[in-house]
Amino acid sequence: MNPSQILMTYFGYDTFRKGQEDIIASILSGRDALAIMPTGAGKSICYQVPAMLLSGITVVISPLISLMQDQVKSLNAAGIHAAFINSSLTENQIAKALSLAAQGTYKIIYVAPERLESSGFMRFAAEADISMVTVDEAHCISQWGQDFRPSYLKIVAFIERLPKRPIVSAFTATATEEVKADIECILRLRNPQVVVTGFDRENLYYSVEYVSGRQKDDFVTDYLDAHPDESGIIYCATRKNVDALYEMLSARGVAVTAYHAGMDNGVRKKNQEDFIYDRRPVIVATNAFGMGIDKSNVRFVIHYNMPQSMENYYQEAGRAGRDGENARCILLFTAQDVMINKFLLEKKEFENMDPADIELVRQRDAHRLHVMEGYCKTTGCLRNYILQYFGEQTDAPCDNCGNCHREYIETDMTDEAKCVINCIAETRGRYGQAVVIGTLIGAKRARLTELGVTAYRSYGALANKKEAELRRLIAQMIEEGYLIQTDGAYSVLQLGEIQALKEENARVIIRAIEERKEEKGESKRKPKRKRSTDSLTAAGYDLFEKLRALRLEIAREEALPPYIIFSDKTLIDMCVKAPENRQEMLAVSGVGENKYLKYGQRFLNEIRAFSAVNPDAVLSIEQEDQPEAEEKETNAGQAWSEEEDRRLAEEFEAGMKIAEIARGHGRTYGAIRARLKKQGMIE
């Protein structure tokens, strides 16, 4: 078999995604590889496909038990024999797995980095034919990465002790240039093929909501009320917030569970499985949850608190929309979040690290926190902010994020910016933002008198401005590079590249959110991309629900997460193509030979049974790309009456599903969804 045949036979896809073929070709040629690909871009395919074609075993080093178990379940479901070695197994189970691997039963073995030093595993490795060592979540090897794990440093010694050096491949979704260089250097990659496919996840819609106190709870409950059938993750910074939010949502009848490191291991495992198996589709968790969770149908990730770094945010938000379908990444921001994170970073523990290195890491953590705060406060394109942080050049705003769809009032504050520069020049870069702003507004504070800034020429120069205005101005000047905010416990403001401000046409424009009252349920954010389910008629959506029920039934029979059977995207493609035989079923995206043999006939039977009851049903419609497309889906040109609109709203508020409403009105699923959007009932 060649790589394309492996892809089709075992994974059910007829084409590779961007970057996958280059990485696979490099590995099969015997060359090391480093791939930086966003979550959902198919990193695992890049080492699983060549693993099937290499002569020996591929050892995959992975940081979390849940990640290994998920991957092994998926591989075995696809017909690829794989195993994992970690602390969840007994010593007898480990010995049996290694014995079977030595006999050639497994092509891929997942192992925790801590296991590499064990005598049993080293004996196995010394005798086995290991063709490739793959390092997953490779950013963990760099102490500049957001998830540095000292155990990852053992990988290098393990590779060096092998009788024959195998191909080494490394994969990560989050790596700045500095971390990328660390991975190459520490792993001692030899002339690696480096592939960076980009960090843009076009199906994710990013937004930042400025809320405070009780408003966070209100936002979460309103969002869940508007999206009752969707699966999602709500991240909180502290265990206390997780517990409080979980209790509140449970009391409201939400099918929710919780996860944090303070829970008993058994409880944590059960809660995680409840989420993965869709028994409880919403989970409230700290960032201890998520790495290695390959749940494909997560439709939203809400950050109840601001994360500590852009790397963390990108990784956590990226757990939404792994199936390529539309998903939302919402960050709820208050100024208090910055203080909480500063406190948590001060309490951060460092094991077996040199004191000098600890200080450097603390400075790097402070810098990351500043970057994350900048993301929350920027009025520019959120997607571009993320991409630029990871080193990607961007052109125009994306027109598909919260800031691009927000209404702003623009104010020219060039003169005020020059006053800020004069003040910082007078302070000689010795003071922080509070002192600079206090000086500019002429505040009567004992501390300012002690520092002698009341004698500065800039003292009171902007007495007519509010502190909030000057905070926005300074944030903008930092973002544009005119000012530098130092890292560390006592950050100060210093001058950056100010030469450009001396030019005659230079302008500093501040954008402030235009306050406007909104009717209940009105949506300010309208993603450009449509969900794949929007292409289904009411009948098509009914079939989709039946296929989902069948998938859940099979998942319970086999004790597997539903998405490992088939993803939502695959089920939607089944509804669109309505296959009638084996050949047509294999043409459905995500259906490979092994999955067809295991599950294909049952899904064919379900589709045939549905077609027998609904012989003339049209299951999908061709949608246009224009925003008006859904408006045109009115079934034979029927006009909307005020009475029908009123009935539609009442039915939806009463809890009826869109598919049920569509049947009652004799219209398509897409048409009803469009009308509800126009009425502000849904986003």
C-alpha positions in Angstrom: 0.0 0.0 0.0 1.0 3.6 -0.5 0.1 6.5 1.9 -3.0 7.4 0.0 -4.3 3.9 0.1 -3.6 3.7 3.9 -5.5 7.0 4.3 -8.5 5.7 2.4 -8.6 2.2 3.7 -8.1 2.9 7.4 -9.2 6.4 7.9 -11.8 6.9 5.2 -10.4 10.1 3.6 -9.6 10.4 -0.1 -7.2 13.4 0.2 -4.6 14.6 2.6 -4.9 17.9 4.3 -2.4 20.8 4.0 1.2 19.7 5.0 0.4 16.1 5.7 1.9 14.6 2.5 5.1 16.6 2.9 5.6 15.3 6.5 4.8 11.7 5.6 7.1 11.8 2.5 9.9 13.1 4.7 9.5 10.4 7.3 9.3 7.6 4.7 12.5 8.9 3.1 14.2 8.4 6.5 14.4 12.1 7.4 13.5 13.6 10.8 10.5 15.9 10.8 9.0 18.7 12.9 5.4 19.7 12.3 3.6 22.7 13.8 0.0 22.3 12.9 -3.1 23.7 14.6 -5.5 21.5 16.6 -7.8 19.7 14.2 -5.3 19.9 11.3 -4.6 16.1 11.5 -1.2 15.8 13.2 -1.8 12.2 14.2 -2.3 11.1 10.6 1.2 12.4 9.8 2.9 9.7 12.0 0.2 7.0 12.0 0.2 6.6 8.2 4.0 6.2 7.8 4.0 4.0 10.9 1.9 1.5 8.9 4.5 1.5 6.1 7.7 1.4 8.1 9.2 -2.0 8.8 9.3 -1.8 12.6 7.4 -0.3 15.5 6.6 3.4 16.0 6.9 4.6 19.6 4.8 7.6 20.3 5.7 9.6 23.4 2.7 11.3 24.8 2.2 13.4 28.0 -1.3 12.3 29.2 -3.0 9.0 29.8 -6.3 10.3 28.4 -4.6 11.3 25.1 -3.0 7.8 24.7 -6.2 6.0 25.5 -8.2 8.1 23.1 -5.7 7.6 20.3 -5.4 3.8 20.8 -9.2 3.4 20.8 -9.5 5.4 17.6 -6.7 3.3 15.9 -8.2 0.0 17.0 -11.6 1.1 15.8 -10.0 1.9 12.4 -8.4 -1.6 12.3 -4.8 -0.6 13.3 -3.4 -2.6 16.2 -2.0 -0.2 18.8 -1.3 -0.2 22.6 -0.4 2.2 25.3 2.1 1.9 28.3 1.4 4.1 31.3 0.6 4.1 35.0 -3.1 3.1 34.4 -1.9 -0.4 33.7 -0.7 -3.0 36.1 2.9 -4.4 35.7 1.5 -7.6 34.4 -0.6 -5.8 31.8 2.5 -3.8 30.8 4.6 -6.9 30.5 1.9 -8.6 28.3 1.6 -5.5 26.1 5.4 -5.4 25.6 5.5 -9.1 24.9 2.8 -8.8 22.2 4.6 -5.8 20.7 7.9 -7.7 20.5 6.0 -10.4 18.6 4.9 -7.8 16.0 1.2 -7.5 17.2 1.4 -3.7 17.4 2.6 -1.2 14.9 2.2 1.7 17.2 2.9 1.9 20.9 2.1 5.0 23.0 4.2 5.6 26.1 4.5 8.2 28.9 7.9 9.9 29.0 8.3 8.7 32.6 8.2 5.1 31.4 11.3 5.5 29.2 13.6 5.0 32.1 12.0 1.8 33.4 14.2 -1.3 33.0 11.4 -3.3 31.5 10.7 -0.8 28.8 14.4 -0.4 28.0 14.9 -4.1 27.7 12.0 -4.2 25.2 13.4 -1.2 23.3 16.9 -2.7 23.1 15.5 -5.8 21.4 12.6 -4.4 19.3 12.8 -3.0 15.8 11.9 0.6 16.4 11.6 2.5 13.1 10.4 5.8 14.5 10.1 7.7 17.8 7.4 10.3 17.6 7.2 13.1 20.2 3.6 14.4 20.6 3.0 17.8 22.3 6.6 18.5 21.6 6.5 22.0 23.1 6.6 20.3 26.5 10.3 19.8 26.0 11.0 23.5 26.1 11.1 25.4 29.4 10.0 28.4 27.4 6.8 26.5 26.4 3.6 26.9 28.4 3.6 23.2 29.4 7.2 22.4 30.2 7.6 18.9 31.6 11.0 17.9 32.9 10.2 14.3 32.1 10.4 15.2 28.4 14.1 15.8 28.7 14.5 12.0 29.2 13.5 11.4 25.6 16.9 12.4 24.3 18.8 9.9 26.5 16.3 7.2 25.5 16.9 7.7 21.8 20.7 7.7 22.3 20.5 4.4 24.2 18.8 2.6 21.3 21.0 0.2 19.3 20.0 2.0 16.1 18.9 5.6 15.9 15.3 5.6 14.5 13.6 8.4 12.6 12.5 11.1 15.0 9.4 13.1 14.4 7.9 15.9 16.6 4.5 17.5 16.6 2.8 20.4 18.3 0.0 22.9 17.8 1.6 25.8 19.8 5.1 26.9 19.3 6.6 30.4 18.9 9.9 30.7 17.0 11.9 30.4 20.2 10.1 27.1 21.3 10.4 25.7 17.7 14.2 26.3 17.9 14.3 24.6 21.3 12.5 21.5 20.0 14.9 21.1 17.1 18.0 21.7 19.4 17.0 19.6 22.5 15.7 16.6 20.5 18.8 16.8 18.3 16.8 16.5 15.1 19.0 15.7 12.1 18.3 17.9 9.1 14.6 17.9 9.9 11.8 18.6 7.4 10.1 21.5 9.2 6.5 22.1 8.2 4.4 25.0 9.6 0.9 24.8 8.1 -0.2 28.0 9.9 -2.2 28.7 13.0 -5.4 29.9 11.5 -8.6 27.9 12.4 -11.1 29.4 10.0 -14.0 27.6 11.5 -13.4 29.2 15.0 -15.1 32.5 15.8 -13.2 34.4 18.5 -14.8 37.0 20.7 -14.1 38.9 23.9 -17.0 40.0 26.1 -16.4 42.7 28.7 -18.4 41.6 31.7 -18.1 41.8 35.4 -19.3 40.1 38.6 -22.7 38.5 38.2 -22.8 39.3 34.5 -20.5 36.4 33.8 -23.0 33.9 35.2 -25.8 35.6 33.3 -23.8 35.4 30.1 -23.1 31.7 30.5 -26.7 30.8 31.4 -28.1 32.9 28.5 -25.6 31.3 26.1 -26.5 27.7 27.2 -30.2 28.6 27.0 -29.7 29.7 23.4 -27.7 26.6 22.5 -29.3 23.7 24.4 -28.2 20.9 22.1 -24.6 21.8 21.8 -21.5 20.4 23.6 -19.0 22.7 25.1 -16.3 23.4 27.6 -16.3 26.3 30.2 -12.8 27.0 31.6 -12.3 28.7 34.9 -9.1 29.9 36.5 -9.7 28.4 40.0 -11.3 25.3 41.5 -13.6 27.5 43.5 -15.0 29.1 40.3 -15.5 25.6 38.8 -17.4 24.3 41.8 -19.6 27.5 42.1 -20.5 27.6 38.3 -21.1 23.8 38.2 -23.5 24.1 41.2 -25.3 27.0 39.7 -25.8 25.3 36.3 -26.8 22.0 37.8 -29.5 23.8 39.8 -30.9 25.2 36.5 -31.2 21.7 35.1 -28.2 21.9 32.7 -26.7 18.5 31.8 -23.3 19.6 33.1 -20.3 18.0 34.9 -17.1 19.4 36.4 -13.4 18.6 36.4 -10.4 19.9 38.4 -7.3 18.5 40.1 -8.8 18.7 43.6 -11.3 16.0 42.8 -10.9 12.3 43.6 -9.3 10.4 40.6 -12.4 8.2 40.2 -14.8 11.2 40.2 -12.6 13.0 37.7 -12.5 10.0 35.4 -16.2 9.5 35.6 -16.9 13.2 34.9 -14.6 13.2 31.9 -16.2 10.1 30.5 -19.7 11.6 31.0 -18.6 14.6 28.8 -16.8 12.5 26.2 -19.7 10.1 25.9 -22.2 13.0 25.6 -24.0 11.9 28.8 -23.3 15.4 30.0 -22.4 17.5 27.0 -21.2 20.6 29.0 -18.2 20.5 31.3 -16.9 23.2 33.7 -13.2 22.7 34.3 -9.8 24.2 35.1 -7.0 24.0 32.5 -6.1 20.7 34.1 -8.7 19.3 31.7 -8.5 18.9 27.9 -5.0 18.0 26.6 -5.5 14.9 24.5 -9.3 15.1 24.6 -10.1 14.4 20.9 -13.9 15.1 21.2 -14.8 16.3 17.7 -18.2 17.9 18.3 -17.3 20.6 20.8 -19.3 23.6 19.5 -18.1 26.2 22.0 -15.4 27.0 24.5 -16.1 29.7 27.0 -13.3 31.1 29.1 -14.9 32.3 32.4 -11.5 33.8 33.3 -8.7 35.0 31.2 -5.9 32.4 30.7 -2.3 33.1 31.6 -0.9 33.0 28.1 -1.8 33.1 24.4 -0.4 29.6 24.1 -2.8 28.3 26.7 -5.7 30.2 25.2 -5.0 29.0 21.7 -4.7 25.4 22.8 -7.8 25.5 25.1 -10.0 27.4 22.6 -8.7 25.1 19.9 -10.6 22.2 21.5 -13.7 23.6 19.8 -14.6 22.6 16.3 -12.1 19.8 15.8 -14.5 18.4 13.2 -14.1 21.5 11.0 -17.6 22.7 11.7 -18.4 26.2 13.0 -17.6 26.7 16.7 -17.3 29.7 19.0 -14.4 30.7 21.3 -15.7 33.3 23.9 -13.5 34.9 26.5 -15.3 36.7 29.4 -12.9 39.5 30.6 -12.7 41.6 33.7 -9.7 43.5 35.0 -9.8 41.3 38.1 -8.7 38.3 35.9 -5.3 39.9 35.5 -4.8 40.1 39.2 -6.0 36.5 39.7 -3.4 35.3 37.2 -0.6 37.4 38.7 -1.4 35.7 42.0 -1.4 32.2 40.5 1.9 32.9 38.7 3.4 34.0 42.0 2.4 30.7 43.6 3.7 28.7 40.7 6.1 25.9 41.8 9.3 25.0 40.0 10.8 21.5 40.4 14.5 20.7 39.9 15.2 24.0 38.1 18.2 26.3 38.5 17.3 29.6 40.4 18.6 31.7 37.5 16.3 29.8 35.1 13.4 30.2 37.5 13.8 34.0 37.3 13.9 33.9 33.5 10.7 31.7 33.4 9.0 34.1 35.8 9.8 37.0 33.4 8.6 35.0 30.5 5.3 34.2 32.3 4.8 37.9 33.0 5.4 38.8 29.4 2.9 36.1 28.3 0.3 37.6 30.7 0.8 41.0 29.2 0.3 39.6 25.7 -2.9 37.9 26.9 -4.2 41.1 28.5 -3.5 42.9 25.3 -5.6 40.4 23.4 -8.5 41.1 25.8 -8.1 44.8 25.4 -7.3 45.2 21.7 -9.9 46.7 19.4 -8.2 45.2 16.4 -8.9 41.9 14.7 -8.7 39.1 17.3 -7.7 36.5 14.7 -4.9 38.6 13.4 -3.7 39.3 17.0 -3.3 35.5 17.6 -1.7 34.9 14.2 0.8 37.7 14.6 1.8 36.4 18.1 2.7 33.1 16.5 4.8 34.8 13.8 2.3 34.8 10.9 2.0 37.8 8.7 -1.5 39.1 8.2 -3.2 41.5 5.8 -6.7 42.7 6.2 -8.9 42.0 9.3 -10.6 38.6 9.1 -14.2 39.9 9.2 -15.1 36.8 11.2 -14.4 37.6 14.8 -16.1 39.6 17.6 -14.0 42.8 17.1 -14.5 42.8 13.4 -18.2 42.7 14.0 -18.3 45.2 16.8 -19.3 48.8 16.4 -16.7 51.4 17.6 -16.4 55.1 18.0 -13.0 56.4 16.8 -11.2 59.2 18.5 -7.9 60.9 17.5 -5.7 61.0 20.6 -2.4 61.9 18.9 -1.8 65.0 21.1 -2.6 63.0 24.2 -0.2 60.3 23.1 2.6 62.9 22.8 1.8 64.0 26.4 2.1 60.4 27.6 5.5 60.2 25.9 6.7 63.4 27.5 5.6 62.1 30.9 7.4 58.8 30.5 10.5 60.7 29.3 10.4 62.8 32.5 10.0 59.6 34.7 13.0 58.1 32.8 11.0 54.8 32.5 11.1 54.2 36.3 7.4 54.0 37.1 4.4 51.9 36.2 1.1 52.8 34.6 -0.6 54.0 37.9 2.1 56.6 38.5 2.1 57.8 34.9 -1.7 58.2 34.7 -1.8 59.8 38.1 0.8 62.3 37.0 -1.0 63.1 33.7 -4.4 63.7 35.4 -2.8 65.7 38.2 -4.0 63.4 41.0 -3.7 64.6 44.6 -1.9 61.5 46.0 0.8 61.4 48.7 2.7 58.8 46.7 3.0 61.2 43.8 4.3 63.9 46.1 6.8 61.5 47.6 8.1 60.7 44.1 8.4 64.3 43.2 6.3 64.0 40.0 4.1 66.9 41.0 6.9 69.1 39.8 7.0 67.6 36.3 5.8 69.7 33.4 3.5 66.9 32.4 1.8 66.9 35.8 -1.9 67.6 35.2 -1.3 67.9 31.4 -4.4 65.7 30.8 -6.5 66.7 33.8 -9.6 66.8 31.5 -9.3 63.1 30.7 -10.6 60.1 32.6 -8.3 57.4 33.8 -10.2 54.8 31.7 -9.5 56.8 28.6 -5.8 57.0 29.4 -5.6 53.3 30.1 -7.0 52.6 26.6 -4.6 55.0 25.1 -1.6 53.5 26.8 -2.7 50.0 25.9 -3.0 51.1 22.2 0.5 52.7 22.4 2.0 49.5 23.8 0.3 47.5 21.0 1.6 49.9 18.3 5.1 49.8 19.8 5.4 53.4 20.9 5.7 52.2 24.5 7.2 49.2 26.2 5.7 47.6 29.4 8.4 45.6 31.1 7.9 42.2 32.5 8.3 41.2 36.1 6.5 41.8 39.4 7.0 45.6 39.1 6.4 46.4 35.5 7.2 49.9 34.3 6.5 51.9 31.2 9.4 52.8 28.9 9.7 54.5 25.6 9.6 52.3 22.5 9.9 53.3 18.8 8.6 56.8 18.9 10.2 58.2 15.8 7.1 57.6 13.7 5.0 59.9 15.9 7.3 62.8 14.9 6.1 62.6 11.3 3.5 65.2 10.3 0.8 62.7 9.3 1.2 60.4 12.3 -2.0 59.6 14.1 -3.0 57.6 17.2 -6.6 56.6 16.8 -8.4 55.1 19.8 -11.4 52.9 19.2 -14.0 52.6 22.0 -17.0 50.3 22.0 -20.2 52.1 21.0 -22.7 51.5 23.7 -26.1 50.6 22.3 -29.2 48.9 23.8 -30.1 45.6 22.3 -33.4 43.8 22.3 -33.5 40.6 24.1 -31.8 37.8 22.3 -30.2 40.1 19.7 -26.9 38.8 18.4 -24.0 41.1 17.8 -21.9 38.3 16.4 -22.8 36.6 13.1 -20.3 34.0 11.8 -19.9 34.1 8.1 -19.7 30.4 7.7 -22.7 28.2 8.0 -22.9 24.9 9.9 -23.1 21.8 7.7 -26.5 20.9 9.3 -27.8 24.1 7.7 -27.7 22.2 4.4 -30.2 19.6 5.7 -33.9 19.9 5.2 -36.3 19.1 8.1 -36.3 15.5 6.8 -32.5 15.4 6.5 -32.2 16.7 10.1 -34.6 14.0 11.3 -32.4 11.4 9.6 -29.3 13.0 11.2 -30.9 12.6 14.6 -31.7 9.0 14.0 -28.1 8.3 12.9 -26.8 10.1 16.0 -29.1 7.8 18.1 -27.7 4.7 16.4 -24.2 6.0 16.9 -24.9 6.4 20.6 -26.3 2.9 20.8 -23.2 1.4 19.2 -20.9 3.5 21.4 -22.6 2.2 24.5 -22.4 -1.4 23.2 -18.6 -1.1 22.6 -17.8 1.3 25.5 -16.4 3.9 23.1 -16.9 7.6 22.8 -19.5 8.3 20.1 -17.2 10.4 17.9 -14.8 7.5 17.6 -17.6 5.5 15.8 -18.3 8.4 13.4 -18.0 12.2 13.7 -21.0 14.5 13.3 -19.4 15.6 10.0 -19.5 12.0 8.7 -23.1 11.6 9.8 -24.1 14.8 8.0 -22.3 13.5 4.9 -24.3 10.3 5.1 -27.5 12.3 5.2 -26.5 14.4 2.2 -25.3 11.4 0.1 -27.9 8.9 1.5 -25.7 5.8 0.5 -27.6 2.7 -0.5 -24.7 0.2 -0.7 -21.1 -0.5 0.3 -19.5 1.4 -2.5 -21.6 4.5 -1.8 -21.0 4.3 1.9 -17.2 4.1 1.4 -17.6 7.4 -0.5 -18.8 9.1 2.7 -16.0 11.2 4.3 -14.6 9.4 7.3 -15.8 5.9 6.4 -12.9 3.5 5.9 -12.9 -0.2 5.1 -12.6 -1.3 8.7 -15.3 1.0 10.0 -17.6 -0.1 7.2 -17.1 -3.7 8.2 -17.8 -2.9 11.8 -20.6 -0.4 11.5 -21.5 0.3 7.9 -24.4 -2.1 7.5 -26.2 -0.9 10.5 -26.1 2.7 9.3 -27.1 1.6 5.8 -30.1 -0.2 7.3 -31.1 2.9 9.3 -30.9 5.0 6.1 -33.0 2.5 4.1 -35.6 2.2 6.9 -35.9 6.0 6.9 -36.2 6.2 3.1 -38.9 3.5 3.2 -41.0 5.6 5.5 -40.2 8.8 3.7 -39.8 7.8 0.0 -40.1 11.3 -1.4 -38.1 13.1 1.2 -35.5 15.6 0.1 -32.7 15.4 2.6 -30.5 18.4 1.7 -30.5 21.6 -0.3 -27.8 23.4 -2.3 -27.0 26.5 -0.4 -25.6 29.7 -1.9 -22.6 31.5 -0.4 -24.4 34.9 -0.1 -25.8 35.9 3.3 -29.3 36.1 1.8 -29.2 32.4 0.9 -31.1 31.2 3.9 -33.7 33.9 3.3 -34.4 32.3 -0.1 -35.1 28.9 1.4 -38.9 29.4 1.7 -40.2 26.3 0.0 -41.9 27.2 -3.3 -41.6 31.0 -2.5 -44.0 31.1 0.4 -44.0 34.5 2.1 -43.7 35.0 5.8 -46.7 36.4 7.6 -46.7 38.2 10.9 -48.9 35.4 12.3 -46.4 32.7 11.2 -43.5 34.7 12.7 -45.4 35.0 16.0 -46.2 31.3 16.1 -42.6 30.5 15.2 -41.3 32.5 18.1 -43.7 31.0 20.5 -42.8 27.4 19.4 -39.1 28.0 19.8 -39.5 29.7 23.2 -41.6 26.7 24.3 -38.6 24.4 23.6 -39.5 22.9 20.3 -36.6 21.8 18.1 -36.0 23.5 14.8 -36.6 20.3 12.9 -40.0 19.9 14.6 -40.9 23.5 13.8 -39.9 23.0 10.2 -42.2 20.0 9.8 -45.1 21.9 11.3 -44.6 24.9 9.0 -43.8 22.8 5.9 -40.5 24.6 5.4 -36.8 23.6 5.3 -34.6 23.4 8.4 -32.4 26.1 6.9 -35.4 28.5 6.3 -36.6 28.2 9.9 -33.1 28.7 11.3 -32.7 31.8 9.1 -36.0 33.2 10.3 -35.0 32.6 13.9 -31.8 34.4 13.3 -33.6 37.4 11.8 -35.9 37.6 14.8 -32.8 37.5 17.1 -33.9 34.2 18.7 -30.6 32.4 17.9 -27.1 33.4 16.7 
